[in-house]
Amino acid sequence: MVRIQVPSVWNPEGRTDFEADEGPLPEVIRRFAEAYPVMRRRLLDAAGEPLLYVNVCVGDELIPRHLRRDTVVPAGATVTIIAPMAGG
C-alpha cells in the first residue's frame, strides 16, 4: 500500500490521508480517484486521465509531468498531491 496525502480543503470531511495500491503513478492516481469520488473531478479529466496541472510528489521528489507516466510508486511510499495555484 502507498499513503496518499491531499489538501484538506479538497475533502468536505477534512480527511487528508488515504491509502491506495502501489503501481505506476497514473494508475495509483486513477484508482484513488475512483475509490474516492469526491476527488475525481480534482484529479482526472473527462476521459479518466490524471490532470497534468496538479503537482504530484512521490516521497520528497516532485515528479515532472513528462516523467509521471514512467514513475512507479513502490509499496510504503507517500504520494503528496499539491493543489494547483494560479496568479500573476
OpenMM code with the backbone's topology and positions (N, CA, C; nanometers):
from openmm import Vec3, app, unit

residues = "MET VAL ARG ILE GLN VAL PRO SER VAL TRP ASN PRO GLU GLY ARG THR ASP PHE GLU ALA ASP GLU GLY PRO LEU PRO GLU VAL ILE ARG ARG PHE ALA GLU ALA TYR PRO VAL MET ARG ARG ARG LEU LEU ASP ALA ALA GLY GLU PRO LEU LEU TYR VAL ASN VAL CYS VAL GLY ASP GLU LEU ILE PRO ARG HIS LEU ARG ARG ASP THR VAL VAL PRO ALA GLY ALA THR VAL THR ILE ILE ALA PRO MET ALA GLY GLY".split()
positions = [
    Vec3(0.0836, -0.1180, 0.0000),
    Vec3(0.0000, 0.0000, 0.0000),
    Vec3(0.0885, 0.1249, 0.0000),
    Vec3(0.0342, 0.2327, -0.0548),
    Vec3(0.1003, 0.3623, -0.0505),
    Vec3(0.0095, 0.4595, 0.0239),
    Vec3(0.0706, 0.5580, 0.0817),
    Vec3(-0.0037, 0.6631, 0.1516),
    Vec3(-0.0242, 0.7782, 0.0532),
    Vec3(-0.1451, 0.8311, 0.0472),
    Vec3(-0.1748, 0.9449, -0.0388),
    Vec3(-0.2207, 1.0593, 0.0498),
    Vec3(-0.1564, 1.1742, 0.0325),
    Vec3(-0.1922, 1.2940, 0.1074),
    Vec3(-0.2505, 1.3964, 0.0110),
    Vec3(-0.3634, 1.4551, 0.0494),
    Vec3(-0.4288, 1.5572, -0.0329),
    Vec3(-0.4538, 1.6809, 0.0530),
    Vec3(-0.4742, 1.7972, -0.0108),
    Vec3(-0.5059, 1.9184, 0.0660),
    Vec3(-0.6375, 1.9012, 0.1422),
    Vec3(-0.6429, 1.9482, 0.2647),
    Vec3(-0.7632, 1.9310, 0.3473),
    Vec3(-0.8852, 1.9995, 0.2870),
    Vec3(-0.8660, 2.1057, 0.2114),
    Vec3(-0.9804, 2.1762, 0.1515),
    Vec3(-1.0456, 2.0951, 0.0400),
    Vec3(-0.9813, 1.9917, -0.0073),
    Vec3(-1.0376, 1.9081, -0.1129),
    Vec3(-1.1438, 1.8122, -0.0613),
    Vec3(-1.1450, 1.7868, 0.0675),
    Vec3(-1.2365, 1.6877, 0.1229),
    Vec3(-1.3280, 1.7550, 0.2242),
    Vec3(-1.4587, 1.7519, 0.2014),
    Vec3(-1.5521, 1.8163, 0.2937),
    Vec3(-1.5392, 1.7657, 0.4375),
    Vec3(-1.4917, 1.6438, 0.4542),
    Vec3(-1.4751, 1.5868, 0.5883),
    Vec3(-1.3410, 1.6247, 0.6502),
    Vec3(-1.2537, 1.6893, 0.5726),
    Vec3(-1.1237, 1.7319, 0.6229),
    Vec3(-1.0179, 1.6236, 0.6259),
    Vec3(-1.0505, 1.5053, 0.5810),
    Vec3(-0.9539, 1.3951, 0.5803),
    Vec3(-0.8446, 1.4240, 0.4779),
    Vec3(-0.7189, 1.4012, 0.5158),
    Vec3(-0.6073, 1.4293, 0.4256),
    Vec3(-0.5240, 1.3067, 0.3906),
    Vec3(-0.5332, 1.2003, 0.4661),
    Vec3(-0.4524, 1.0802, 0.4423),
    Vec3(-0.5396, 0.9645, 0.3963),
    Vec3(-0.4934, 0.8996, 0.2901),
    Vec3(-0.5653, 0.7868, 0.2316),
    Vec3(-0.4636, 0.6791, 0.1962),
    Vec3(-0.5119, 0.5619, 0.1577),
    Vec3(-0.4249, 0.4543, 0.1114),
    Vec3(-0.4704, 0.4068, -0.0253),
    Vec3(-0.3738, 0.3588, -0.1023),
    Vec3(-0.4025, 0.3018, -0.2340),
    Vec3(-0.2973, 0.1954, -0.2626),
    Vec3(-0.3239, 0.1132, -0.3622),
    Vec3(-0.2267, 0.0119, -0.4028),
    Vec3(-0.1124, 0.0768, -0.4790),
    Vec3(0.0059, 0.0188, -0.4640),
    Vec3(0.1226, 0.0674, -0.5371),
    Vec3(0.1100, 0.0351, -0.6855),
    Vec3(0.1979, 0.0956, -0.7668),
    Vec3(0.1977, 0.0715, -0.9106),
    Vec3(0.2409, 0.1952, -0.9861),
    Vec3(0.2197, 0.1968, -1.1178),
    Vec3(0.2531, 0.3150, -1.1971),
    Vec3(0.1758, 0.4368, -1.1448),
    Vec3(0.2425, 0.5514, -1.1371),
    Vec3(0.1809, 0.6705, -1.0792),
    Vec3(0.0451, 0.7052, -1.1396),
    Vec3(0.0286, 0.7053, -1.2722),
    Vec3(-0.1044, 0.7370, -1.3259),
    Vec3(-0.2126, 0.6401, -1.2777),
    Vec3(-0.1771, 0.5126, -1.2633),
    Vec3(-0.2737, 0.4134, -1.2148),
    Vec3(-0.3057, 0.4340, -1.0671),
    Vec3(-0.2058, 0.4689, -0.9878),
    Vec3(-0.2288, 0.4964, -0.8459),
    Vec3(-0.3276, 0.6117, -0.8319),
    Vec3(-0.3049, 0.7183, -0.9079),
    Vec3(-0.3941, 0.8347, -0.9026),
    Vec3(-0.5334, 0.7972, -0.9506),
    Vec3(-0.5412, 0.7238, -1.0597),
    Vec3(-0.6710, 0.6848, -1.1162),
    Vec3(-0.7503, 0.5976, -1.0181),
    Vec3(-0.6854, 0.4971, -0.9622),
    Vec3(-0.7541, 0.4083, -0.8667),
    Vec3(-0.7992, 0.4845, -0.7421),
    Vec3(-0.7139, 0.5752, -0.6950),
    Vec3(-0.7502, 0.6562, -0.5791),
    Vec3(-0.8727, 0.7422, -0.6091),
    Vec3(-0.8728, 0.8086, -0.7237),
    Vec3(-0.9851, 0.8956, -0.7614),
    Vec3(-1.1139, 0.8161, -0.7794),
    Vec3(-1.1033, 0.6949, -0.8286),
    Vec3(-1.2223, 0.6122, -0.8461),
    Vec3(-1.2735, 0.5586, -0.7123),
    Vec3(-1.1833, 0.5336, -0.6185),
    Vec3(-1.2234, 0.4842, -0.4868),
    Vec3(-1.2853, 0.5945, -0.4007),
    Vec3(-1.2456, 0.7184, -0.4269),
    Vec3(-1.2964, 0.8336, -0.3510),
    Vec3(-1.3522, 0.9348, -0.4501),
    Vec3(-1.4781, 0.9179, -0.4909),
    Vec3(-1.5380, 1.0009, -0.5957),
    Vec3(-1.5297, 1.1514, -0.5713),
    Vec3(-1.5235, 1.1948, -0.4457),
    Vec3(-1.5123, 1.3382, -0.4182),
    Vec3(-1.3810, 1.3943, -0.4745),
    Vec3(-1.2824, 1.3092, -0.4974),
    Vec3(-1.1527, 1.3519, -0.5508),
    Vec3(-1.1467, 1.3471, -0.7036),
    Vec3(-1.2387, 1.2766, -0.7648),
    Vec3(-1.2316, 1.2514, -0.9095),
    Vec3(-1.2176, 1.3787, -0.9916),
    Vec3(-1.3028, 1.4756, -0.9714),
    Vec3(-1.3002, 1.5969, -1.0545),
    Vec3(-1.1737, 1.6792, -1.0328),
    Vec3(-1.1073, 1.6590, -0.9210),
    Vec3(-0.9846, 1.7326, -0.8923),
    Vec3(-0.8606, 1.6652, -0.9500),
    Vec3(-0.8733, 1.5356, -0.9832),
    Vec3(-0.7566, 1.4593, -1.0260),
    Vec3(-0.7634, 1.4045, -1.1680),
    Vec3(-0.8841, 1.3831, -1.2204),
    Vec3(-0.8979, 1.3191, -1.3515),
    Vec3(-0.9739, 1.4083, -1.4479),
    Vec3(-0.9380, 1.3980, -1.5771),
    Vec3(-1.0138, 1.4702, -1.6791),
    Vec3(-1.1364, 1.3879, -1.7187),
    Vec3(-1.2118, 1.4365, -1.8159),
    Vec3(-1.3358, 1.3694, -1.8576),
    Vec3(-1.3108, 1.2286, -1.9110),
    Vec3(-1.1909, 1.2045, -1.9642),
    Vec3(-1.1565, 1.0730, -2.0179),
    Vec3(-1.1003, 0.9793, -1.9107),
    Vec3(-1.0896, 1.0283, -1.7864),
    Vec3(-1.0363, 0.9452, -1.6792),
    Vec3(-0.8857, 0.9463, -1.6679),
    Vec3(-0.8204, 1.0406, -1.7352),
    Vec3(-0.6746, 1.0517, -1.7284),
    Vec3(-0.6356, 1.1522, -1.6200),
    Vec3(-0.5248, 1.1276, -1.5486),
    Vec3(-0.4807, 1.2224, -1.4465),
    Vec3(-0.4517, 1.3603, -1.5066),
    Vec3(-0.4982, 1.4631, -1.4378),
    Vec3(-0.4755, 1.6003, -1.4822),
    Vec3(-0.3277, 1.6356, -1.4679),
    Vec3(-0.2725, 1.7002, -1.5686),
    Vec3(-0.1303, 1.7325, -1.5670),
    Vec3(-0.0977, 1.8559, -1.4845),
    Vec3(-0.1941, 1.9434, -1.4629),
    Vec3(-0.1633, 2.0668, -1.3903),
    Vec3(-0.1643, 2.0502, -1.2386),
    Vec3(-0.1983, 1.9327, -1.1903),
    Vec3(-0.1912, 1.9035, -1.0470),
    Vec3(-0.0506, 1.8520, -1.0183),
    Vec3(0.0196, 1.9136, -0.9244),
    Vec3(0.1548, 1.8701, -0.8910),
    Vec3(0.1502, 1.7478, -0.8008),
    Vec3(0.2429, 1.6555, -0.8256),
    Vec3(0.2464, 1.5295, -0.7517),
    Vec3(0.3899, 1.5021, -0.7074),
    Vec3(0.4055, 1.4686, -0.5798),
    Vec3(0.5352, 1.4276, -0.5263),
    Vec3(0.5270, 1.2811, -0.4855),
    Vec3(0.6352, 1.2101, -0.5078),
    Vec3(0.6497, 1.0746, -0.4549),
    Vec3(0.7666, 1.0829, -0.3584),
    Vec3(0.7381, 1.0572, -0.2317),
    Vec3(0.8388, 1.0843, -0.1291),
    Vec3(0.8615, 1.2346, -0.1245),
    Vec3(0.9853, 1.2757, -0.1300),
    Vec3(1.0188, 1.4184, -0.1284),
    Vec3(1.0450, 1.4736, -0.2676),
    Vec3(1.0199, 1.3950, -0.3706),
    Vec3(1.0545, 1.4352, -0.5073),
    Vec3(0.9312, 1.4777, -0.5873),
    Vec3(0.9342, 1.6009, -0.6376),
    Vec3(0.8301, 1.6488, -0.7276),
    Vec3(0.8490, 1.5780, -0.8614),
    Vec3(0.7449, 1.5126, -0.9096),
    Vec3(0.7549, 1.4365, -1.0340),
    Vec3(0.7133, 1.5265, -1.1501),
    Vec3(0.8068, 1.5565, -1.2414),
    Vec3(0.7722, 1.6395, -1.3569),
    Vec3(0.6653, 1.5716, -1.4422),
    Vec3(0.5846, 1.6521, -1.5064),
    Vec3(0.4739, 1.5997, -1.5883),
    Vec3(0.5217, 1.4954, -1.6891),
    Vec3(0.6335, 1.5221, -1.7542),
    Vec3(0.6794, 1.4316, -1.8604),
    Vec3(0.7334, 1.2986, -1.8069),
    Vec3(0.7529, 1.2870, -1.6768),
    Vec3(0.8031, 1.1617, -1.6185),
    Vec3(0.6964, 1.0824, -1.5434),
    Vec3(0.5784, 1.1380, -1.5294),
    Vec3(0.4755, 1.0716, -1.4482),
    Vec3(0.4337, 0.9359, -1.5033),
    Vec3(0.4223, 0.9258, -1.6337),
    Vec3(0.3774, 0.8002, -1.6939),
    Vec3(0.4748, 0.6858, -1.6640),
    Vec3(0.6040, 0.7185, -1.6498),
    Vec3(0.7060, 0.6165, -1.6273),
    Vec3(0.7428, 0.5979, -1.4799),
    Vec3(0.6821, 0.6754, -1.3919),
    Vec3(0.7141, 0.6674, -1.2491),
    Vec3(0.6331, 0.5561, -1.1836),
    Vec3(0.7023, 0.4691, -1.1119),
    Vec3(0.6373, 0.3604, -1.0382),
    Vec3(0.6434, 0.3951, -0.8901),
    Vec3(0.5300, 0.3850, -0.8241),
    Vec3(0.5211, 0.4141, -0.6806),
    Vec3(0.5331, 0.2820, -0.6054),
    Vec3(0.6408, 0.2653, -0.5272),
    Vec3(0.6588, 0.1391, -0.4555),
    Vec3(0.5748, 0.1331, -0.3281),
    Vec3(0.5540, 0.0127, -0.2798),
    Vec3(0.4834, -0.0063, -0.1526),
    Vec3(0.5562, 0.0709, -0.0436),
    Vec3(0.4799, 0.1346, 0.0437),
    Vec3(0.5371, 0.2097, 0.1544),
    Vec3(0.5670, 0.3552, 0.1233),
    Vec3(0.5560, 0.3940, -0.0029),
    Vec3(0.5854, 0.5323, -0.0418),
    Vec3(0.4687, 0.6243, -0.0061),
    Vec3(0.4980, 0.7536, -0.0029),
    Vec3(0.3951, 0.8554, 0.0175),
    Vec3(0.3819, 0.9373, -0.1092),
    Vec3(0.2589, 0.9513, -0.1575),
    Vec3(0.2277, 1.0361, -0.2726),
    Vec3(0.1566, 1.1590, -0.2172),
    Vec3(0.2143, 1.2752, -0.2419),
    Vec3(0.1540, 1.4001, -0.1969),
    Vec3(0.1004, 1.4741, -0.3180),
    Vec3(-0.0260, 1.5091, -0.3125),
    Vec3(-0.0899, 1.5820, -0.4219),
    Vec3(-0.1014, 1.7274, -0.3779),
    Vec3(-0.0475, 1.8162, -0.4606),
    Vec3(-0.0434, 1.9585, -0.4287),
    Vec3(-0.1445, 2.0309, -0.5162),
    Vec3(-0.2327, 2.1045, -0.4525),
    Vec3(-0.3359, 2.1777, -0.5263),
    Vec3(-0.2710, 2.2771, -0.6222),
    Vec3(-0.3241, 2.2868, -0.7449),
    Vec3(-0.2693, 2.3842, -0.8390),
    Vec3(-0.2976, 2.5262, -0.7910),
    Vec3(-0.2058, 2.6157, -0.8249),
    Vec3(-0.2229, 2.7566, -0.7898),
    Vec3(-0.2069, 2.8400, -0.9154),
    Vec3(-0.2778, 2.9496, -0.9193),
    Vec3(-0.2660, 3.0418, -1.0321),
    Vec3(-0.2482, 3.1817, -0.9760),
    Vec3(-0.1940, 3.2649, -1.0555),
    Vec3(-0.1752, 3.4022, -1.0114),
    Vec3(-0.0779, 3.4731, -1.1030),
    Vec3(-0.0481, 3.5908, -1.0676),
    Vec3(0.0447, 3.6616, -1.1543),
    Vec3(0.0896, 3.7899, -1.0944),
] * unit.nanometer
topology = app.Topology()
chain = topology.addChain("A")
for resn in residues:
    res = topology.addResidue(resn, chain)
    for name in ("N", "CA", "C"):
        topology.addAtom(name, app.Element.getBySymbol(name[0]), res)
